[in-house]
Amino acid sequence: MKRLARVLLAASALASLPAPASRAQVAQGSIAYSPGNSRYRITSVVTRSQEYAGQQSEFRITNEQQVSVDLTRGSSDTLGFRYTVDSSRVDAEPRIPLPDVSRLIGTTVSGTMSPHGKVYEMTSNAADSDADARNLVEGMRRFLPPLPEDVAVGRSWTDTTINTVSGSGGTLDMTAITTSKVVGDTTVRGESAWLVQRSSVMSIHGTQNQAGQELQVEGDGTGTGTHLLGSNGVYLGSTAVQRMNMKITIPSTGQTVPVSQVVTSIVERIR
């Protein structure tokens, strides 16, 4: 099952990155993104345990990236965006084969969006034939989470996202229903900020291929997160935790492998 573990862990590392924002503007009781550039460090740690053939095993994978986010003024009701992967590395304990993520350095995603983060169009320089790059691009698409136009303290809203991860002859569909709320004010390193809390209900289903066998993957889970938006318009960072329980069914034997997974993500603004 090590190959499958590598596939699921790599998919998690590439696809479960939190959605960091660039700069936001607090005006007239609402938050809207504005032109500017920022750089973020994104650290994602995936811990996964499973039981197979009476043996318990655990894997941990750490994915760290630095991403530049540039927003430019478009028309009166649009912004141009460009996200660039400046660095990317991945490590695993115990050591298992992992994708060469260094080739993803220089990947860009650009397009237009509304001032509140709704993407209208998007292009990328990533090759369509590269499954890891496609998965990364889909994650980068959500760097700026969409916000309601009338968002303010006490306001809550719900978003549904569907993310498809392909590779190794299979496809996994990940669905998340997320409720967000601006719960009030706080202070971060002496700077006032709005505190946005998020909670999610998630599901995953699909197939993966191992040694010519098509394996069925099903699971569900929950997530929690906190985003900080500075009152001066700067996104200050986020933390998020996702917990998933899955089962992998081997059709040829009828065996079911229980899997539990925890993903911890931290976004730090470094410029």
C-alpha positions as CSV (number, residue, x, y, z in Angstrom):
1,M,0.0,0.0,0.0
2,K,3.0,2.3,0.0
3,R,2.4,3.5,-3.5
4,L,-1.2,4.4,-2.7
5,A,0.0,6.2,0.5
6,R,2.4,8.2,-1.7
7,V,-0.4,9.1,-4.1
8,L,-2.9,10.2,-1.4
9,L,-0.3,12.1,0.6
10,A,1.0,13.9,-2.5
11,A,-2.5,14.8,-3.5
12,S,-3.2,16.1,-0.1
13,A,0.0,18.2,0.0
14,L,-0.8,19.7,-3.4
15,A,-4.5,20.1,-3.2
16,S,-5.3,20.9,0.4
17,L,-3.3,24.1,0.7
18,P,-5.3,26.9,2.4
19,A,-6.5,29.9,0.5
20,P,-4.2,32.8,1.3
21,A,-5.3,36.3,0.3
22,S,-3.2,39.2,-0.8
23,R,-4.3,42.6,0.3
24,A,-7.8,43.5,1.4
25,Q,-9.4,46.9,1.9
26,V,-11.8,47.6,4.8
27,A,-14.1,50.3,3.7
28,Q,-17.7,51.2,4.5
29,G,-18.1,48.0,6.6
30,S,-16.9,45.7,3.8
31,I,-13.8,43.9,2.7
32,A,-12.6,44.1,-0.9
33,Y,-9.3,43.2,-2.4
34,S,-7.2,46.0,-3.8
35,P,-4.1,46.3,-6.0
36,G,-0.8,45.4,-4.4
37,N,1.7,42.6,-4.0
38,S,2.6,40.2,-1.2
39,R,4.6,37.1,-0.6
40,Y,3.5,34.2,1.6
41,R,5.0,31.1,3.1
42,I,2.6,28.1,3.1
43,T,3.4,25.1,5.2
44,S,1.2,22.0,5.0
45,V,1.8,18.9,7.2
46,V,-0.1,15.8,6.4
47,T,-0.2,13.0,8.9
48,R,-1.8,9.7,7.7
49,S,-2.2,6.4,9.5
50,Q,-3.6,3.2,8.2
51,E,-4.0,-0.5,9.1
52,Y,-3.3,-3.2,6.5
53,A,-2.8,-6.9,7.0
54,G,-2.8,-6.5,10.7
55,Q,-0.1,-3.9,10.7
56,Q,-0.4,-0.2,11.6
57,S,1.7,2.3,9.7
58,E,2.0,6.1,9.8
59,F,3.3,8.6,7.2
60,R,4.0,12.3,7.5
61,I,4.6,14.6,4.6
62,T,5.6,18.3,4.9
63,N,5.1,20.6,1.9
64,E,6.5,24.1,2.0
65,Q,6.0,26.7,-0.7
66,Q,6.5,30.4,-1.1
67,V,4.0,32.2,-3.4
68,S,4.0,35.7,-4.7
69,V,0.5,37.3,-5.2
70,D,0.2,40.4,-7.4
71,L,-3.1,42.2,-8.0
72,T,-3.5,45.0,-10.6
73,R,-6.3,47.4,-11.3
74,G,-8.6,46.3,-14.2
75,S,-11.8,48.0,-15.0
76,S,-13.9,49.7,-12.4
77,D,-15.3,46.3,-11.2
78,T,-12.4,43.9,-11.9
79,L,-8.9,43.1,-10.7
80,G,-6.1,41.3,-12.5
81,F,-4.3,38.6,-10.5
82,R,-1.1,36.7,-10.9
83,Y,0.2,34.0,-8.5
84,T,3.7,32.7,-8.9
85,V,5.4,29.7,-7.1
86,D,8.7,31.0,-5.9
87,S,9.9,27.9,-4.1
88,S,8.6,24.4,-3.4
89,R,9.9,21.5,-1.4
90,V,8.4,18.3,0.1
91,D,9.7,15.8,2.7
92,A,8.3,12.6,4.1
93,E,8.9,10.5,7.2
94,P,9.6,7.7,6.7
95,R,11.1,8.4,3.4
96,I,8.9,7.3,0.5
97,P,9.0,8.2,-3.2
98,L,7.5,11.6,-3.8
99,P,6.9,13.9,-6.8
100,D,9.8,16.2,-7.8
101,V,8.0,19.4,-6.8
102,S,11.0,21.6,-7.6
103,R,9.8,21.5,-11.2
104,L,6.8,23.4,-10.1
105,I,8.9,26.5,-9.3
106,G,7.9,29.3,-11.7
107,T,4.4,28.0,-12.2
108,T,2.0,31.0,-12.6
109,V,-1.7,31.4,-12.6
110,S,-3.2,34.6,-13.9
111,G,-6.6,36.0,-14.8
112,T,-9.3,38.5,-13.7
113,M,-11.6,38.5,-10.8
114,S,-14.1,40.7,-9.0
115,P,-12.8,43.0,-6.1
116,H,-14.4,40.4,-3.8
117,G,-12.4,37.4,-5.2
118,K,-14.8,35.8,-7.6
119,V,-12.7,34.5,-10.5
120,Y,-14.0,35.3,-14.0
121,E,-11.2,33.8,-16.1
122,M,-7.9,32.1,-15.5
123,T,-4.8,30.8,-17.4
124,S,-1.6,29.1,-16.4
125,N,1.8,28.2,-17.8
126,A,1.5,24.7,-16.4
127,A,1.5,21.8,-18.8
128,D,-1.9,20.1,-19.1
129,S,-0.1,16.7,-19.2
130,D,1.4,17.2,-15.7
131,A,-1.1,15.9,-13.1
132,D,0.8,17.4,-10.2
133,A,0.9,20.8,-11.9
134,R,-2.8,20.7,-12.7
135,N,-3.6,19.9,-9.1
136,L,-1.4,22.8,-7.9
137,V,-3.0,25.2,-10.3
138,E,-6.5,24.2,-9.0
139,G,-5.3,24.9,-5.5
140,M,-3.8,28.3,-6.5
141,R,-7.1,29.3,-8.1
142,R,-8.5,29.5,-4.5
143,F,-5.7,31.7,-3.2
144,L,-8.2,34.5,-2.8
145,P,-11.3,33.1,-1.2
146,P,-14.5,34.9,-2.5
147,L,-16.1,37.2,0.0
148,P,-19.7,38.6,0.1
149,E,-19.9,42.2,-1.0
150,D,-21.6,43.2,2.2
151,V,-19.2,41.3,4.6
152,A,-18.9,42.9,8.0
153,V,-18.5,41.9,11.6
154,G,-21.2,39.4,12.5
155,R,-21.8,38.4,8.8
156,S,-21.6,34.7,7.9
157,W,-21.7,33.0,4.5
158,T,-21.4,29.5,3.0
159,D,-19.3,28.4,0.0
160,T,-19.1,25.0,-1.7
161,T,-15.9,23.9,-3.5
162,I,-15.2,20.8,-5.5
163,N,-11.6,19.9,-6.2
164,T,-10.6,17.0,-8.6
165,V,-7.2,15.5,-8.1
166,S,-6.0,13.2,-10.9
167,G,-2.9,11.0,-11.1
168,S,-1.7,7.4,-11.2
169,G,-4.6,6.2,-13.3
170,G,-7.3,7.5,-10.9
171,T,-9.4,10.5,-10.0
172,L,-10.4,11.8,-6.5
173,D,-13.2,14.3,-6.1
174,M,-13.0,16.4,-2.9
175,T,-16.0,18.4,-1.8
176,A,-16.0,21.0,1.0
177,I,-19.0,23.0,2.3
178,T,-17.5,25.9,4.3
179,T,-19.2,28.4,6.6
180,S,-17.3,31.6,7.3
181,K,-18.0,34.3,9.8
182,V,-16.4,37.6,10.8
183,V,-16.5,37.2,14.5
184,G,-14.9,40.5,15.6
185,D,-11.7,42.4,16.1
186,T,-8.4,41.3,17.4
187,T,-4.7,42.4,17.6
188,V,-1.8,40.8,15.8
189,R,1.6,42.1,16.7
190,G,0.1,45.4,17.8
191,E,-1.9,45.7,14.6
192,S,-5.7,45.6,14.6
193,A,-7.4,43.0,12.5
194,W,-10.7,41.4,11.7
195,L,-10.9,37.7,12.7
196,V,-12.7,35.4,10.3
197,Q,-13.4,31.9,11.5
198,R,-14.2,29.0,9.1
199,S,-15.7,25.5,9.6
200,S,-16.0,22.9,6.9
201,V,-17.7,19.6,6.2
202,M,-15.8,17.5,3.6
203,S,-16.1,14.4,1.6
204,I,-13.9,12.5,-0.8
205,H,-14.6,9.7,-3.2
206,G,-13.1,8.2,-6.4
207,T,-10.5,5.7,-7.5
208,Q,-6.8,5.2,-7.4
209,N,-4.7,2.6,-9.4
210,Q,-2.1,0.4,-7.7
211,A,-0.3,-2.4,-9.6
212,G,-3.0,-2.5,-12.2
213,Q,-5.8,-2.7,-9.6
214,E,-8.5,0.0,-9.3
215,L,-9.0,0.8,-5.7
216,Q,-12.1,2.6,-4.4
217,V,-11.6,5.5,-2.0
218,E,-14.4,6.9,0.2
219,G,-14.3,9.3,3.2
220,D,-15.5,12.3,5.0
221,G,-14.2,14.8,7.5
222,T,-14.3,18.2,9.1
223,G,-12.1,21.3,9.1
224,T,-11.6,24.5,11.1
225,G,-9.6,27.6,10.3
226,T,-8.9,31.2,11.2
227,H,-8.0,34.0,8.8
228,L,-6.7,37.4,9.9
229,L,-7.4,40.5,7.8
230,G,-5.6,43.7,9.0
231,S,-7.7,46.8,9.4
232,N,-5.1,48.5,7.3
233,G,-5.9,46.2,4.4
234,V,-3.2,43.6,4.7
235,Y,-3.9,39.9,5.0
236,L,-2.0,38.7,8.0
237,G,-2.1,34.9,7.8
238,S,-4.2,31.9,8.6
239,T,-4.2,28.5,10.3
240,A,-6.3,25.5,9.4
241,V,-6.8,21.9,10.4
242,Q,-8.6,19.2,8.4
243,R,-9.5,15.7,9.8
244,M,-10.5,12.9,7.4
245,N,-11.5,9.3,7.9
246,M,-11.4,7.2,4.8
247,K,-11.6,3.6,3.6
248,I,-9.8,2.1,0.7
249,T,-11.5,-1.0,-0.8
250,I,-9.5,-3.6,-2.8
251,P,-12.1,-5.1,-5.2
252,S,-10.1,-8.2,-6.0
253,T,-9.9,-9.3,-2.3
254,G,-12.8,-7.4,-0.8
255,Q,-10.5,-6.0,1.9
256,T,-11.1,-2.6,3.3
257,V,-8.2,-0.5,4.6
258,P,-9.2,2.1,7.2
259,V,-7.3,5.4,6.9
260,S,-7.2,8.5,9.1
261,Q,-5.6,11.7,8.0
262,V,-4.9,15.1,9.6
263,V,-3.7,18.1,7.6
264,T,-2.4,21.2,9.4
265,S,-1.8,24.3,7.3
266,I,-0.2,27.6,8.2
267,V,0.0,30.7,6.0
268,E,2.5,33.4,7.0
269,R,2.9,36.8,5.2
270,I,6.6,37.3,4.8
271,R,6.5,40.5,2.6
